[in-house]
Amino acid sequence: MDDLSLLQWPAMLVNILSVWLLTFPTKHMRHAGFLLSLLSNTLWVAWGWHAHALAVIVLQFALAALNIRGIRKTD
């Protein structure tokens, strides 16, 4: 297993943390959750590119668009 294959593990952990932050009632924590979710999207796209997983890449771009919408709504 090469280094880029291992990228899925930090991507998963960042994703879990971001969703946990999105459950907080405070605007600041939800905003942080959306930002971390964008980081997770980026990590998943990098992993998907390496793994030739086109569906994962397309999904992450769609989720990133929703995260950007969430960031705008929390501002």
VOPAGU-2260 file (C-alpha; in pm, 1 decimal, decimal comma):
REM VOPAGU-2260
SITE   aa  ch    i         X         Y         Z
SITE  MET   A    0       0,0       0,0       0,0
SITE  ASP   A    1     147,0     337,0     -99,3
SITE  ASP   A    2     120,6     666,9      84,4
SITE  LEU   A    3    -168,1     803,9    -119,3
SITE  SER   A    4    -374,4     493,5     -46,3
SITE  LEU   A    5    -341,6     577,4     322,6
SITE  LEU   A    6    -501,6     918,2     257,6
SITE  GLN   A    7    -844,7     763,3     299,7
SITE  TRP   A    8    -792,3     729,1     676,5
SITE  PRO   A    9    -727,7    1095,2     760,9
SITE  ALA   A   10   -1003,5    1187,7     513,2
SITE  MET   A   11   -1244,3     966,9     705,7
SITE  LEU   A   12   -1136,8    1105,3    1044,5
SITE  VAL   A   13   -1166,6    1467,4     928,5
SITE  ASN   A   14   -1508,6    1386,5     783,4
SITE  ILE   A   15   -1631,3    1238,0    1111,9
SITE  LEU   A   16   -1501,3    1535,7    1310,0
SITE  SER   A   17   -1662,3    1780,6    1067,2
SITE  VAL   A   18   -2003,6    1614,2    1092,5
SITE  TRP   A   19   -1973,4    1611,5    1473,3
SITE  LEU   A   20   -1903,0    1986,5    1470,0
SITE  LEU   A   21   -2205,9    2043,6    1246,7
SITE  THR   A   22   -2429,9    1915,1    1527,2
SITE  PHE   A   23   -2330,7    2197,0    1763,9
SITE  PRO   A   24   -2586,2    2471,0    1831,4
SITE  THR   A   25   -2329,8    2751,1    1802,9
SITE  LYS   A   26   -2270,8    2918,0    1470,1
SITE  HIS   A   27   -1893,3    2921,4    1524,1
SITE  MET   A   28   -1870,1    2543,4    1568,3
SITE  ARG   A   29   -2096,4    2474,3    1269,4
SITE  HIS   A   30   -1884,2    2707,1    1057,4
SITE  ALA   A   31   -1572,6    2514,5    1164,8
SITE  GLY   A   32   -1754,1    2192,4    1072,0
SITE  PHE   A   33   -1822,1    2317,9     720,6
SITE  LEU   A   34   -1459,3    2424,9     678,6
SITE  LEU   A   35   -1333,5    2087,0     797,8
SITE  SER   A   36   -1579,1    1920,5     566,2
SITE  LEU   A   37   -1423,4    2110,9     275,4
SITE  LEU   A   38   -1083,8    1980,1     385,9
SITE  SER   A   39   -1230,2    1631,4     391,3
SITE  ASN   A   40   -1368,8    1683,0      38,9
SITE  THR   A   41   -1022,5    1780,9     -79,5
SITE  LEU   A   42    -862,3    1476,0      81,8
SITE  TRP   A   43   -1123,9    1245,4     -69,6
SITE  VAL   A   44   -1074,5    1396,6    -415,6
SITE  ALA   A   45    -698,4    1338,1    -387,0
SITE  TRP   A   46    -759,0     979,9    -278,9
SITE  GLY   A   47   -1023,7     927,1    -547,8
SITE  TRP   A   48    -790,4    1058,4    -817,1
SITE  HIS   A   49    -518,4     820,9    -701,4
SITE  ALA   A   50    -761,4     527,1    -679,5
SITE  HIS   A   51    -930,1     615,3   -1011,5
SITE  ALA   A   52   -1262,6     637,0    -825,0
SITE  LEU   A   53   -1458,0     878,1   -1043,5
SITE  ALA   A   54   -1781,3     839,9    -845,0
SITE  VAL   A   55   -1603,5     944,2    -525,0
SITE  ILE   A   56   -1459,7    1250,6    -698,6
SITE  VAL   A   57   -1797,2    1358,4    -838,6
SITE  LEU   A   58   -1962,0    1300,7    -499,4
SITE  GLN   A   59   -1701,1    1514,0    -324,2
SITE  PHE   A   60   -1751,3    1803,0    -566,4
SITE  ALA   A   61   -2126,9    1786,1    -503,6
SITE  LEU   A   62   -2072,3    1773,9    -127,2
SITE  ALA   A   63   -1823,4    2061,8    -149,5
SITE  ALA   A   64   -2090,5    2272,4    -321,3
SITE  LEU   A   65   -2328,7    2195,0     -34,5
SITE  ASN   A   66   -2058,2    2278,9     219,1
SITE  ILE   A   67   -1993,3    2613,0      50,6
SITE  ARG   A   68   -2366,6    2681,6      67,9
SITE  GLY   A   69   -2357,5    2589,7     437,7
SITE  ILE   A   70   -2067,2    2827,0     499,5
SITE  ARG   A   71   -2256,6    3110,6     332,4
SITE  LYS   A   72   -2569,7    3036,5     536,5
SITE  THR   A   73   -2376,8    3040,7     866,6
SITE  ASP   A   74   -2211,3    3377,2     793,1
